[in-house]
Amino acid sequence: MTIYEESPMEKLFGIKTPKKDNRGRLIYEAFDAKDKTKVVEIRTTQGINRAPSYAYLLDVISDGERGEEITLLFSFMLVEIKGRNLQTLARALIKRDCAILQEYDPERFAPLTQEQPIIESVEIKARDV
């Protein structure tokens, strides 16, 4: 699964182009999985994005087969993820294969089906430094 399509820019410079539907709207994917990634980029609708290292991830807490809630416990912050059909995202996070996870924004992305994984909210609680 990838939220990007390979383009000439990707081949030459590593710049990735987001996929679009036939109406030109961005296609939403809750996450992008890759083998052996070192960080997880967390994209929120509030414009606050983080990219913590998996080295600081202490625990992945999920509601199992319900697939509605995941909590990431890092040594310096807590990330609460809520949505639906998040079972595959939880598995990718446990395996440390999730490179990007992103919150759904209906103004930016094409409409979804009921079966698609969707991140409806991401709350980041960072420890004051």
Disulfide bonds with the S-S distance in Angstrom:
none
